[in-house]
């Protein structure tokens, strides 16, 4: 009889092996999914993973890899701090939306004025918007003991309604012939998140994501606060004896996660997206959860996982246009990563045993 036996302590080897096994399992079962849809699985997988990097038109797709990965890495880095401490911010999508609204609103308030200070001010407003939105579940948890998972998740739907409202009202382009959406920020030089180096995909959002990874690593591995975060997640009772104040940690982790998600929204709306619109949010806040766990909640791992997930976005778009794969199939394929990661991750804390149940 097959049974699970709890390990005395989590296996470090399995902790790092599970993401690789999850990716392999996703490739296998993803191939079966594509075959069930009548597509050659090898061709589909080649289109998703090979063509954007080394294919005939890879020179065009490679810069997009950084563009797609930047918001995922930025959001996932912020989420990982809370997840390491056992603080579950599931509403990064809402914080991403509010950051975009606040940042874009700040820039459009100055239109058509030009000035070097406008974009930095937009960055501040974007981060502040995400931070304040994350403070709602943080303060409710600290003051009333509410569940941050439910509160942060429900706030996503509130943020989506606000997005629709401002797209049709407050931020609507008066010269847009009645169509919903704001002015195009790509045509407003002082508010445009342009590429730092032309043709590379490297914009300020990418640079900020890399800085966040560096600071996240330093915080978790070289700072007392990072030790408190790790200790709280691994041994909450020991953390209290070590002088950790849970309320402060909740506010810090949710605040940082919200601010980074807000920055991701601001850099996206002022760069690749270009405008506030009803369908602006692309699910980055939820996908970043997969990235955080695929990267083992480690900043460097998140960087690699973000690039991998961005590759599935770009390759998925190519597969939709060239192979006729439905968008839902690509979303299922991406979701398989988290499903298999959670399934295989059981082996980190448990080992498989064959035979009868051990007598007490």
ZAMI-241653 format. One line per 8 residues: their letters; for each residue x, y, z of N, C-alpha, C. Coordinates in steps of 0.2 Angstrom, whole numbers, plus 5000, padded with zeros to 4 digits. Layout:
N
a> X Y Z X Y Z X Y Z ~ ...
This chain:
360
xxxxxxxx> 5004 4994 5000 5000 5000 5000 5004 5006 5000 ~ 5003 5011 4996 5006 5017 4995 5004 5022 5001 ~ 5009 5025 5004 5007 5030 5009 5012 5035 5010 ~ 5010 5041 5013 5014 5047 5014 5017 5046 5021 ~ 5023 5047 5022 5026 5048 5029 5030 5054 5030 ~ 5028 5058 5035 5030 5065 5036 5038 5065 5038 ~ 5041 5069 5035 5049 5070 5036 5050 5073 5042 ~ 5055 5072 5046 5057 5076 5052 5058 5083 5050
xxxxxxxx> 5061 5084 5045 5062 5091 5042 5062 5091 5035 ~ 5059 5097 5032 5059 5097 5025 5065 5096 5021 ~ 5064 5092 5015 5070 5091 5011 5072 5096 5007 ~ 5079 5099 5008 5081 5104 5004 5082 5102 4996 ~ 5084 5096 4995 5085 5093 4989 5078 5093 4985 ~ 5073 5091 4988 5066 5091 4985 5063 5098 4984 ~ 5065 5102 4988 5063 5109 4988 5065 5112 4981 ~ 5071 5111 4979 5074 5114 4973 5072 5109 4967
xxxxxxxx> 5071 5103 4968 5069 5098 4962 5062 5099 4960 ~ 5058 5101 4965 5051 5101 4963 5049 5106 4957 ~ 5052 5112 4957 5050 5116 4951 5052 5113 4944 ~ 5058 5109 4944 5060 5106 4938 5055 5100 4936 ~ 5053 5096 4941 5048 5091 4940 5042 5094 4938 ~ 5040 5099 4941 5033 5102 4939 5033 5105 4932 ~ 5039 5108 4930 5040 5110 4923 5040 5104 4918 ~ 5043 5099 4920 5043 5093 4915 5036 5090 4915
xxxxxxxx> 5033 5089 4921 5026 5087 4921 5021 5091 4916 ~ 5022 5098 4917 5018 5102 4913 5019 5101 4905 ~ 5026 5100 4903 5027 5099 4896 5024 5092 4894 ~ 5024 5087 4898 5021 5081 4896 5013 5081 4895 ~ 5010 5084 4901 5003 5084 4900 5000 5090 4896 ~ 5004 5095 4895 5003 5100 4891 5003 5098 4883 ~ 5008 5093 4882 5008 5090 4875 5002 5086 4874 ~ 5000 5082 4879 4994 5078 4879 4987 5083 4877
xxxxxxxx> 4987 5089 4881 4982 5093 4880 4982 5096 4872 ~ 4988 5098 4870 4988 5100 4863 4986 5094 4858 ~ 4988 5088 4859 4986 5083 4855 4979 5081 4855 ~ 4976 5082 4861 4968 5082 4861 4965 5087 4857 ~ 4968 5093 4856 4965 5098 4852 4967 5097 4845 ~ 4970 5092 4843 4971 5090 4836 4978 5093 4834 ~ 4982 5096 4838 4988 5099 4836 4994 5094 4837 ~ 5000 5095 4834 5006 5091 4835 5009 5093 4841
xxxxxxxx> 5009 5089 4847 5012 5092 4853 5019 5094 4853 ~ 5023 5091 4849 5030 5093 4848 5031 5100 4845 ~ 5027 5101 4839 5027 5107 4836 5024 5113 4840 ~ 5019 5111 4844 5016 5116 4849 5021 5118 4854 ~ 5024 5113 4857 5029 5115 4862 5035 5119 4859 ~ 5037 5117 4853 5043 5121 4850 5041 5128 4848 ~ 5035 5129 4846 5032 5136 4845 5032 5140 4851 ~ 5030 5137 4857 5030 5141 4863 5037 5142 4866
xxxxxxxx> 5041 5137 4866 5047 5138 4870 5054 5139 4866 ~ 5053 5137 4859 5059 5138 4855 5059 5144 4851 ~ 5053 5145 4847 5053 5150 4842 5054 5157 4845 ~ 5052 5159 4851 5053 5166 4853 5060 5167 4855 ~ 5064 5162 4856 5071 5163 4858 5076 5162 4852 ~ 5075 5156 4848 5080 5154 4843 5076 5153 4836 ~ 5070 5155 4836 5066 5154 4829 5068 5159 4824 ~ 5065 5159 4818 5066 5163 4813 5065 5170 4814
xxxxxxxx> 5060 5172 4818 5059 5179 4820 5060 5180 4827 ~ 5065 5177 4830 5067 5178 4837 5069 5185 4839 ~ 5073 5188 4834 5075 5195 4835 5070 5200 4837 ~ 5063 5198 4834 5058 5202 4836 5055 5201 4843 ~ 5055 5194 4844 5051 5192 4851 5055 5193 4857 ~ 5062 5193 4856 5066 5193 4862 5065 5199 4866 ~ 5065 5205 4864 5064 5211 4868 5057 5210 4872 ~ 5052 5207 4869 5046 5206 4872 5046 5202 4878
xxxxxxxx> 5051 5198 4879 5052 5193 4884 5053 5198 4891 ~ 5057 5203 4890 5058 5207 4896 5052 5211 4898 ~ 5049 5213 4892 5042 5217 4893 5037 5213 4897 ~ 5036 5207 4895 5031 5203 4898 5034 5200 4905 ~ 5040 5199 4906 5043 5197 4913 5043 5202 4918 ~ 5044 5208 4916 5045 5214 4921 5039 5214 4926 ~ 5033 5215 4924 5028 5215 4929 5027 5209 4933 ~ 5028 5203 4930 5028 5197 4934 5033 5196 4940
xxxxxxxx> 5039 5198 4938 5045 5198 4943 5044 5203 4948 ~ 5041 5209 4946 5040 5214 4951 5035 5213 4956 ~ 5029 5210 4954 5024 5208 4958 5026 5202 4962 ~ 5029 5197 4959 5030 5191 4963 5035 5192 4968 ~ 5040 5197 4967 5045 5198 4972 5042 5201 4979 ~ 5037 5206 4978 5033 5208 4983 5029 5203 4987 ~ 5026 5199 4983 5021 5194 4986 5026 5189 4990 ~ 5032 5187 4987 5036 5182 4991 5037 5184 4998
xxxxxxxx> 5038 5190 4999 5040 5192 5006 5034 5190 5011 ~ 5028 5192 5009 5022 5190 5013 5021 5182 5014 ~ 5022 5179 5008 5021 5172 5008 5026 5168 5012 ~ 5033 5171 5012 5038 5168 5017 5036 5169 5024 ~ 5032 5174 5026 5030 5175 5033 5023 5172 5034 ~ 5020 5169 5029 5013 5166 5031 5008 5171 5030 ~ 5009 5177 5026 5004 5182 5025 5002 5182 5018 ~ 4996 5180 5017 4994 5178 5010 4990 5184 5006
xxxxxxxx> 4994 5188 5002 4991 5193 4998 4989 5190 4992 ~ 4983 5189 4991 4980 5186 4984 4977 5191 4980 ~ 4978 5197 4982 4974 5203 4978 4979 5207 4975 ~ 4985 5205 4973 4990 5209 4969 4987 5212 4963 ~ 4982 5208 4960 4979 5211 4953 4975 5217 4955 ~ 4972 5218 4960 4969 5224 4962 4973 5230 4963 ~ 4979 5228 4967 4984 5233 4968 4987 5235 4962 ~ 4988 5231 4957 4991 5232 4951 4987 5237 4947
xxxxxxxx> 4980 5236 4947 4975 5240 4944 4975 5247 4947 ~ 4975 5248 4953 4974 5254 4957 4981 5258 4956 ~ 4987 5255 4956 4993 5258 4954 4993 5261 4947 ~ 4990 5257 4942 4990 5260 4936 4985 5266 4935 ~ 4979 5266 4939 4975 5271 4938 4978 5277 4942 ~ 4981 5277 4947 4983 5282 4951 4989 5286 4947 ~ 4994 5281 4945 4999 5284 4941 4997 5287 4934 ~ 4993 5284 4931 4990 5287 4924 4986 5293 4926
xxxxxxxx> 4982 5293 4931 4979 5299 4933 4983 5305 4934 ~ 4989 5304 4938 4993 5309 4939 4996 5312 4933 ~ 4998 5308 4928 5001 5310 4922 4996 5314 4918 ~ 4990 5312 4917 4985 5315 4913 4983 5321 4916 ~ 4984 5322 4923 4982 5329 4926 4986 5334 4924 ~ 4992 5333 4921 4997 5338 4919 4996 5339 4911 ~ 4993 5335 4908 4992 5335 4901 4989 5342 4899 ~ 4992 5345 4894 4998 5344 4889 5004 5346 4891
xxxxxxxx> 5005 5348 4898 5012 5351 4900 5017 5346 4899 ~ 5023 5348 4898 5029 5344 4897 5034 5346 4903 ~ 5037 5341 4906 5042 5342 4911 5045 5336 4914 ~ 5051 5336 4916 5055 5330 4918 5052 5327 4924 ~ 5049 5331 4928 5046 5329 4935 5040 5325 4934 ~ 5036 5325 4928 5030 5321 4928 5030 5314 4929 ~ 5035 5310 4925 5035 5303 4926 5038 5301 4933 ~ 5043 5304 4936 5044 5302 4943 5038 5303 4947
xxxxxxxx> 5034 5308 4946 5028 5309 4951 5023 5304 4949 ~ 5023 5301 4943 5018 5296 4942 5020 5289 4945 ~ 5027 5288 4945 5030 5282 4949 5028 5282 4956 ~ 5029 5288 4959 5027 5289 4966 5019 5287 4967 ~ 5015 5290 4963 5008 5289 4964 5006 5282 4962 ~ 5009 5279 4958 5008 5272 4956 5009 5267 4962 ~ 5015 5268 4965 5017 5265 4971 5013 5266 4977 ~ 5011 5272 4978 5007 5274 4983 5000 5271 4983
xxxxxxxx> 4997 5271 4976 4991 5269 4975 4990 5261 4977 ~ 4995 5257 4975 4995 5250 4977 4996 5249 4984 ~ 5000 5253 4987 5002 5253 4994 4995 5254 4998 ~ 4992 5259 4997 4986 5261 5000 4980 5256 4999 ~ 4980 5253 4993 4975 5247 4992 4976 5241 4996 ~ 4983 5240 4997 4985 5234 5001 4984 5235 5008 ~ 4984 5242 5010 4983 5243 5017 4976 5242 5020 ~ 4971 5241 5015 4964 5239 5017 4964 5232 5021
xxxxxxxx> 4967 5227 5017 4967 5220 5021 4972 5220 5026 ~ 4977 5224 5026 4982 5224 5031 4979 5227 5038 ~ 4976 5233 5037 4973 5236 5043 4967 5232 5046 ~ 4963 5229 5042 4958 5225 5044 4960 5219 5047 ~ 4965 5216 5045 4968 5210 5048 4971 5212 5055 ~ 4975 5217 5055 4978 5219 5062 4973 5222 5067 ~ 4968 5225 5065 4963 5228 5069 4957 5223 5071 ~ 4955 5219 5066 4949 5215 5067 4950 5208 5066
xxxxxxxx> 4956 5206 5064 4958 5199 5063 4955 5196 5057 ~ 4953 5200 5052 4950 5197 5046 4955 5193 5042 ~ 4952 5189 5038 4957 5185 5033 4959 5189 5027 ~ 4966 5190 5027 4968 5194 5022 4967 5191 5015 ~ 4967 5184 5015 4966 5181 5008 4959 5183 5005 ~ 4954 5183 5009 4947 5184 5006 4947 5192 5005 ~ 4949 5196 5010 4948 5203 5009 4952 5206 5003 ~ 4958 5203 5002 4963 5206 4996 4960 5203 4990
xxxxxxxx> 4957 5197 4990 4954 5194 4984 4948 5198 4982 ~ 4943 5199 4986 4937 5203 4985 4939 5210 4982 ~ 4944 5213 4985 4946 5220 4983 4948 5220 4975 ~ 4950 5214 4973 4951 5214 4965 4945 5216 4961 ~ 4939 5213 4963 4933 5215 4959 4931 5222 4960 ~ 4933 5225 4966 4931 5232 4967 4936 5236 4962 ~ 4942 5234 4962 4947 5238 4958 4945 5237 4951 ~ 4942 5231 4948 4940 5231 4941 4934 5235 4940
xxxxxxxx> 4930 5236 4945 4924 5241 4943 4927 5248 4943 ~ 4931 5250 4947 4934 5256 4947 4938 5258 4940 ~ 4941 5252 4938 4944 5253 4932 4939 5254 4926 ~ 4934 5251 4926 4929 5252 4921 4926 5259 4922 ~ 4925 5261 4928 4922 5268 4929 4926 5273 4927 ~ 4933 5273 4928 4937 5279 4926 4938 5278 4918 ~ 4938 5272 4915 4939 5272 4908 4933 5275 4905 ~ 4927 5275 4908 4921 5277 4905 4919 5284 4907
xxxxxxxx> 4923 5287 4912 4921 5293 4915 4927 5298 4916 ~ 4930 5297 4922 4935 5302 4925 4941 5303 4920 ~ 4944 5297 4918 4950 5297 4914 4949 5296 4906 ~ 4942 5296 4904 4940 5295 4897 4943 5301 4893 ~ 4946 5299 4887 4949 5303 4882 4943 5308 4879 ~ 4944 5314 4880 4938 5318 4877 4939 5319 4870 ~ 4944 5317 4867 4945 5317 4860 4945 5310 4857 ~ 4942 5305 4861 4942 5298 4859 4936 5296 4855
xxxxxxxx> 4932 5300 4853 4926 5299 4849 4921 5294 4852 ~ 4921 5295 4859 4916 5291 4863 4918 5284 4865 ~ 4924 5282 4863 4927 5275 4865 4929 5276 4872 ~ 4928 5270 4876 4931 5270 4883 4939 5270 4883 ~ 4942 5273 4888 4949 5273 4888 4952 5280 4889 ~ 4958 5280 4892 4961 5287 4892 4965 5289 4886 ~ 4968 5294 4887 4973 5296 4881 4978 5291 4881 ~ 4982 5291 4875 4987 5286 4874 4994 5290 4877
xxxxxxxx> 4996 5287 4883 5002 5289 4886 5008 5289 4882 ~ 5008 5284 4877 5014 5283 4873 5015 5289 4868 ~ 5010 5293 4868 5010 5299 4863 5011 5306 4868 ~ 5012 5305 4874 5013 5310 4879 5020 5309 4882 ~ 5025 5312 4879 5032 5311 4880 5034 5311 4888 ~ 5032 5316 4891 5033 5316 4898 5030 5311 4903 ~ 5025 5307 4900 5022 5302 4904 5023 5295 4901 ~ 5027 5295 4896 5029 5288 4893 5034 5285 4896
xxxxxxxx> 5033 5278 4897 5039 5274 4900 5042 5271 4894 ~ 5046 5275 4891 5050 5273 4885 5056 5268 4886 ~ 5058 5265 4881 5064 5260 4882 5070 5264 4883 ~ 5074 5262 4888 5080 5265 4890 5085 5264 4884 ~ 5085 5258 4881 5090 5257 4875 5085 5254 4870 ~ 5085 5258 4864 5080 5256 4859 5081 5249 4856 ~ 5075 5246 4856 5075 5239 4853 5077 5233 4857 ~ 5078 5235 4864 5080 5230 4868 5074 5227 4873
xxxxxxxx> 5069 5231 4873 5063 5230 4878 5065 5232 4885 ~ 5071 5235 4886 5073 5237 4893 5070 5244 4894 ~ 5064 5244 4898 5061 5251 4900 5062 5251 4908 ~ 5060 5256 4911 5061 5258 4918 5057 5252 4922 ~ 5052 5249 4920 5049 5244 4923 5054 5238 4924 ~ 5057 5236 4919 5062 5231 4919 5068 5232 4924 ~ 5070 5238 4923 5076 5240 4928 5074 5240 4935 ~ 5067 5242 4937 5065 5242 4943 5064 5235 4946
xxxxxxxx> 5062 5230 4941 5061 5223 4943 5068 5220 4945 ~ 5073 5222 4941 5080 5219 4943 5082 5222 4950 ~ 5081 5229 4951 5083 5232 4957 5079 5228 4963 ~ 5072 5227 4962 5068 5224 4967 5071 5217 4969 ~ 5073 5213 4964 5076 5206 4965 5082 5207 4969 ~ 5087 5212 4968 5093 5213 4972 5091 5215 4979 ~ 5087 5220 4980 5085 5222 4987 5081 5216 4990 ~ 5077 5212 4987 5074 5207 4990 5078 5201 4992
xxxxxxxx> 5084 5200 4989 5089 5195 4991 5092 5198 4997 ~ 5094 5204 4997 5098 5207 5002 5094 5207 5009 ~ 5087 5209 5008 5083 5209 5013 5082 5202 5017 ~ 5081 5197 5013 5080 5191 5015 5086 5187 5018 ~ 5092 5189 5016 5098 5185 5017 5103 5189 5021 ~ 5102 5196 5022 5107 5200 5025 5104 5205 5030 ~ 5098 5204 5031 5095 5210 5036 5091 5206 5041 ~ 5091 5209 5047 5087 5207 5053 5079 5206 5051
xxxxxxxx> 5077 5211 5047 5070 5210 5045 5068 5204 5041 ~ 5073 5203 5037 5072 5196 5033 5072 5190 5037 ~ 5076 5190 5042 5077 5185 5047 5070 5184 5050 ~ 5067 5190 5052 5060 5189 5056 5055 5187 5051 ~ 5055 5189 5045 5050 5186 5040 5051 5179 5039 ~ 5057 5176 5038 5058 5169 5037 5056 5165 5044 ~ 5058 5168 5050 5057 5165 5056 5049 5164 5057 ~ 5045 5170 5055 5038 5170 5056 5035 5165 5052
xxxxxxxx> 5037 5164 5046 5034 5159 5042 5036 5151 5044 ~ 5042 5150 5047 5044 5144 5048 5042 5142 5056 ~ 5042 5146 5060 5040 5145 5067 5037 5151 5070 ~ 5031 5152 5070 5027 5158 5072 5028 5159 5080 ~ 5028 5154 5084 5029 5154 5091 5036 5157 5093 ~ 5041 5154 5089 5048 5156 5091 5049 5163 5089 ~ 5045 5165 5083 5046 5172 5081 5044 5177 5087 ~ 5038 5175 5090 5036 5180 5095 5041 5180 5101
xxxxxxxx> 5044 5174 5103 5049 5175 5108 5055 5179 5106 ~ 5056 5179 5099 5062 5183 5097 5060 5190 5096 ~ 5054 5192 5098 5052 5199 5098 5049 5202 5092 ~ 5047 5197 5088 5044 5200 5082 5037 5202 5083 ~ 5035 5208 5081 5028 5210 5082 5024 5209 5076 ~ 5019 5204 5076 5016 5201 5070 5012 5207 5066 ~ 5009 5212 5070 5005 5217 5066 5010 5221 5062 ~ 5016 5223 5064 5020 5227 5060 5023 5223 5054
xxxxxxxx> 5023 5216 5055 5026 5212 5049 5020 5212 5044 ~ 5014 5211 5046 5008 5211 5042 5008 5218 5037 ~ 5008 5223 5041 5008 5230 5037 5014 5230 5033 ~ 5020 5228 5035 5026 5229 5030 5025 5225 5024 ~ 5024 5218 5025 5023 5213 5019 5018 5215 5014 ~ 5012 5217 5017 5007 5219 5013 5008 5225 5009 ~ 5011 5230 5013 5013 5236 5010 5018 5236 5005 ~ 5023 5232 5006 5028 5232 5001 5025 5228 4994
xxxxxxxx> 5022 5223 4996 5019 5219 4990 5014 5223 4986 ~ 5010 5228 4990 5005 5232 4986 5009 5237 4982 ~ 5014 5240 4985 5018 5246 4982 5021 5243 4975 ~ 5024 5237 4976 5028 5234 4970 5022 5232 4964 ~ 5017 5230 4967 5011 5228 4962 5009 5235 4958 ~ 5008 5240 4962 5006 5247 4960 5011 5249 4955 ~ 5018 5248 4956 5023 5250 4952 5022 5247 4945 ~ 5021 5240 4946 5020 5236 4940 5015 5239 4935
xxxxxxxx> 5009 5240 4938 5004 5243 4935 5005 5250 4931 ~ 5009 5254 4935 5011 5261 4932 5015 5260 4926 ~ 5020 5256 4927 5025 5255 4921 5022 5251 4915 ~ 5017 5247 4916 5013 5244 4911 5009 5249 4907 ~ 5005 5253 4911 5000 5257 4908 5004 5263 4904 ~ 5010 5265 4907 5013 5271 4904 5018 5268 4898 ~ 5018 5261 4898 5023 5258 4893 5019 5254 4888 ~ 5020 5247 4888 5017 5243 4883 5009 5244 4882
xxxxxxxx> 5005 5245 4888 4998 5245 4887 4996 5252 4884 ~ 4999 5257 4886 4999 5264 4884 4993 5268 4886 ~ 4988 5265 4889 4982 5269 4891 4978 5265 4896 ~ 4974 5268 4900 4969 5265 4905 4963 5263 4901 ~ 4961 5257 4901 4956 5254 4897 4952 5249 4901 ~ 4946 5247 4899 4942 5242 4903 4946 5236 4904 ~ 4949 5234 4898 4952 5227 4898 4960 5228 4899 ~ 4962 5233 4903 4969 5234 4904 4972 5228 4908
xxxxxxxx> 4969 5226 4913 4972 5221 4918 4972 5214 4914 ~ 4978 5211 4914 4979 5205 4910 4980 5199 4914 ~ 4979 5200 4921 4979 5194 4925 4986 5193 4928 ~ 4991 5198 4927 4998 5198 4930 4998 5197 4937 ~ 4993 5200 4941 4993 5199 4948 4992 5192 4950 ~ 4988 5188 4947 4987 5181 4948 4992 5176 4946 ~ 4995 5178 4940 5000 5174 4937 5007 5175 4941 ~ 5007 5181 4944 5013 5182 4948 5013 5177 4954
xxxxxxxx> 5008 5174 4956 5007 5169 4962 5011 5163 4960 ~ 5009 5161 4953 5013 5155 4950 5020 5156 4950 ~ 5022 5162 4948 5029 5164 4947 5033 5164 4954 ~ 5029 5166 4959 5032 5166 4966 5034 5159 4968 ~ 5029 5155 4968 5030 5148 4970 5035 5144 4966 ~ 5034 5145 4959 5039 5142 4955 5046 5144 4956 ~ 5047 5150 4958 5054 5152 4960 5056 5151 4967 ~ 5051 5147 4971 5053 5145 4978 5053 5150 4982
xxxxxxxx> 5050 5156 4981 5049 5162 4985 5056 5165 4986 ~ 5061 5163 4982 5068 5166 4982 5068 5171 4976 ~ 5071 5177 4978 5071 5182 4972 5075 5180 4966 ~ 5080 5176 4966 5084 5174 4960 5079 5169 4957 ~ 5076 5165 4960 5072 5160 4957 5066 5163 4954 ~ 5063 5168 4957 5058 5172 4954 5060 5175 4948 ~ 5066 5178 4947 5068 5181 4941 5068 5176 4935 ~ 5071 5170 4937 5071 5164 4932 5064 5162 4930
xxxxxxxx> 5059 5161 4935 5053 5159 4934 5049 5164 4930 ~ 5050 5171 4932 5046 5176 4928 5048 5176 4920 ~ 5055 5175 4919 5057 5174 4912 5053 5168 4909 ~ 5053 5162 4912 5050 5156 4910 5042 5158 4908 ~ 5039 5161 4913 5032 5162 4912 5031 5167 4906 ~ 5035 5172 4906 5034 5177 4900 5035 5173 4894 ~ 5040 5168 4894 5041 5164 4887 5034 5161 4885 ~ 5030 5158 4890 5024 5155 4889 5019 5160 4886
xxxxxxxx> 5019 5166 4889 5015 5171 4886 5016 5173 4879 ~ 5023 5174 4877 5024 5176 4870 5023 5170 4866 ~ 5026 5164 4868 5025 5158 4864 5018 5156 4863 ~ 5014 5157 4868 5007 5156 4868 5003 5160 4862 ~ 5005 5167 4862 5003 5171 4857 5005 5169 4850 ~ 5011 5166 4849 5013 5164 4843 5009 5158 4841 ~ 5008 5153 4846 5004 5147 4844 4997 5149 4843 ~ 4994 5154 4846 4987 5155 4844 4987 5158 4837
xxxxxxxx> 4992 5162 4835 4991 5165 4828 4993 5160 4822 ~ 4998 5156 4824 5001 5151 4819 4998 5144 4819 ~ 4996 5142 4825 4993 5135 4825 4986 5135 4826 ~ 4983 5140 4828 4976 5141 4829 4974 5138 4836 ~ 4979 5138 4841 4977 5135 4848 4973 5141 4851 ~ 4967 5139 4855 4963 5143 4858 4967 5146 4864 ~ 4965 5153 4866 4968 5156 4871 4967 5152 4878 ~ 4962 5149 4879 4960 5146 4885 4965 5140 4886
xxxxxxxx> 4967 5137 4880 4972 5131 4881 4979 5133 4884 ~ 4981 5139 4881 4987 5142 4884 4986 5144 4891 ~ 4981 5146 4893 4979 5148 4901 4979 5141 4905 ~ 4976 5136 4902 4976 5130 4906 4984 5127 4906 ~ 4987 5128 4901 4994 5126 4901 4998 5129 4906 ~ 4997 5136 4907 5001 5140 4912 4998 5138 4919 ~ 4992 5136 4920 4989 5134 4926 4992 5128 4928 ~ 4994 5123 4923 4996 5117 4925 5003 5117 4929
xxxxxxxx> 5007 5123 4928 5013 5124 4932 5012 5124 4939 ~ 5007 5128 4941 5005 5129 4948 5002 5122 4951 ~ 4998 5119 4947 4995 5113 4949 5000 5108 4951 ~ 5005 5107 4946 5010 5101 4947 5015 5103 4952 ~ 5016 5110 4953 5021 5112 4958 5018 5111 4965 ~ 5012 5112 4966 5009 5111 4972 5008 5103 4974 ~ 5007 5099 4968 5006 5092 4969 5013 5089 4971 ~ 5018 5091 4967 5025 5088 4968 5028 5090 4975
xxxxxxxx> 5026 5096 4977 5029 5100 4982 5027 5096 4989 ~ 5023 5091 4989 5021 5087 4994 5027 5083 4996 ~ 5031 5081 4991 5037 5077 4993 5043 5081 4997 ~ 5042 5087 4997 5047 5091 5001 5046 5090 5009 ~ 5039 5089 5011 5038 5087 5018 5036 5080 5019 ~ 5035 5076 5014 5033 5069 5015 5037 5065 5010 ~ 5038 5059 5012 5041 5054 5008 5036 5048 5007 ~ 5037 5045 5001 5032 5040 4999 5035 5033 5002
xxxxxxxx> 5030 5029 5004 5032 5023 5007 5028 5017 5004 ~ 5030 5012 5003 5027 5006 5001 5026 5001 5006 ~ 5020 4997 5006 5019 4992 5011 5014 4994 5016 ~ 5013 4990 5021 5008 4991 5026 5009 4996 5031 ~ 5004 4998 5034 5004 5004 5039 5008 5002 5045 ~ 5013 5006 5047 5017 5005 5053 5013 5005 5059 ~ 5014 4999 5063 5010 4999 5070 5013 5004 5075 ~ 5009 5007 5079 5011 5012 5084 5015 5008 5089
